[in-house]
Amino acid sequence: MKSSSRRFSEFFIPTLKEVPAEAEIISHQVMLRTGMIRKLAAGIYSYLPYGLMALKKVEDIVREEMNRAGAIELLLPSVQPGELWMESGRWNYYGPELLRFRDRHNRESCLGPTHEEVITDIVRREIHSYKQLPITLYQIQTKFRDEIRPRFGIMRAREFIMKDAYSFDIDEQGCNRSYENMYRAYEAIFRRCGLRFRAVEADTGPIGGSFSHEFMVLSDTGEDEIVSCQRCSYASNLEKAEVVEQGEKSSVSEEERVFQVVDTPEVRTIEELTSFLSIGPENVVKTLIYQTESEPIALLVRGDHSLNETKAKNALNAEELTMADPDTVLEVTGAPMGFAGAMGLKVKVLADLSLKGMKNMVMGANEEDRHVLNVNEGRDFRVDQYADLRMITPEDPCPRCGGSLQFGKGIEVGHVFKLGAKYSNALKANFLNEHGHETPVIMGCYGIGIGRTVAAAIEQCHDENGIIFPISISPFEVIILPLELHESRVREVADQLYGQLSDNGLSVFLDDRDERPGYKFKDADLLGTPVRITVSTRTLRKESVEIKLRSSPELNLIPLLEAATVIRKTVQSLYDSLK
């Protein structure tokens, strides 16, 4: 606990009474109302003093746990040379989120959204022997990703502050140990931040690598859906969640029936088709035409299932995967969108595992206003590859133990990856092993959104009156409200307590404004300081002050002579609760 006490009259904290119209979610609303942030441009925010203090509290926790885990801090440039990204192969793959520009010498550069290339460049220049490994390096720095639709304040901003760490090991076993070490450090970080969170299996995305976990703060306002087992420890985000097929097939007869073309005028959707034919959606095959970076492909899923584009992209080992435009669909199938089928296609066909072995299905006829009945794989169309391509559903069992699944929402605040030799191979970051052989370093990558952690804490910890800060990341630990500043005794006691608590290392905010009590109480609730001390003529008549926790409606009087000790112990107990 470091003392950083302030008086309201000498502090810059421009609070707002009304909820800003631009703010869609709670954290964005209250961060604007409390004067934590102000918008400069789309997805770009200034952190004002109150917001910066919360940010620094999170940074302190991150640094302490990273250092405890043996990681070493450095600071890397935010501007990165394009040639380094071209060398790694990510210059074009990363997409439009990478903000590119040319300097006066016409050299291509970018604003760093992440630092795998830069840190690997350092290691390939400086690490030459297995004796220098393992090592984990980290930084806390500003990143920039040119989000197409920045929203939700700092939750999905273009410019943001991130802790990124990178581990370097001599082999996979060492990488696994580093990964587990960082995983445990992340658990400690988010526990100390006072968050309810869950680590879930996740796709590696543009960072790459073989395995990853996202750390999700549980919140109904989260953008990410989480799937977790009610029996075992399995948890995953929705796009990664595995589906284990149970062998249940269509209710249609297993006997192959005669292929039949039927007219289906103006029938384009699954709902319209199943109603028109009086069948269940599980008997329909959706033929979806997609475009990769090199060619169109066809993806087949059952009518009652949804395609998981992330799984499909991974199954294809594709860098890009987008739904084909109407002209491409017409070119591939010979029919407009809504009537595609898998028969006679000259493109690669991937089918979801749920379709394997199914008989007498219904699909588009590749002719406008027509569908086909009793379609069978092998006889009527081919499948080049079966794979898990669909979104998991609440009816599916846990892929690990077969237990029941529950679905929830979360906010991603951290992500850990096993990168393997992806970047060391591309950038030739090699070392001499104990046998004198040149070997690529094995890497891990570990990120935490600092600002996003603050915003996620607010999403999880608030009520209708404002923030309820966990003590560990609150800008101030104690707020003192003297209610009648015209009374010299009230002023004296408030000043005395302010000095005593500050001298004892507590971070105290003294609201010394000459405002009505109701106004001060509203601002105190809005700001979310964990411990509120009220000094008034009423409390002083009993030689006491009033103490209240922001997280509780309970009010208590404490004797003036014991006040500093009781407050200090109260603050300590709040910290102890986070261990």
Secondary structure, DSSP 8 states (H G I E B T S, - for coil): -----EEGGGS-----SS--TT--SHHHHHHHHTTSEEEEETTEEEE-HHHHHHHHHHHHHHHHHHHHTT-EE----SEEEHHHHHHHT-TTTT-TTS-EEE-TT--EEEE-S--HHHHHHHHHHH--BGGG--EEEEEEEEEE---SS-BTGGGB-SEEEEEEEEEEESSHHHHHHHHHHHHHHHHHHHHHTT--EEEEE---GGG--SEEEEEEEE-TT-SEEEEEESSSS-EEETTT------S---SS-SS----EEEE-TT--SHHHHHHHHT--GGGBEEEEEEEESS-EEEEEEETTS-B-HHHHHHHHT-S-EEE--HHHHHHHHSS-TT---STT--SEEEEEGGGTT--SEEEEEEETTEEEEEE-BTTTB--SEEE--B---TTS--TTT---EEEEEEEEEEEEEEEETHHHHHHT-EEE-TTS-EEE-EEEEEEEEHHHHHHHHHHHSEETTEE---GGG-S-SEEEEES-TTSHHHHHHHHHHHHHHHHTT--EEE------HHHHHHHHHHHT-SEEEEE-HHHHTTTEEEEEETT---EEEEEGGGHHHHHHHHHHHHHHTT-
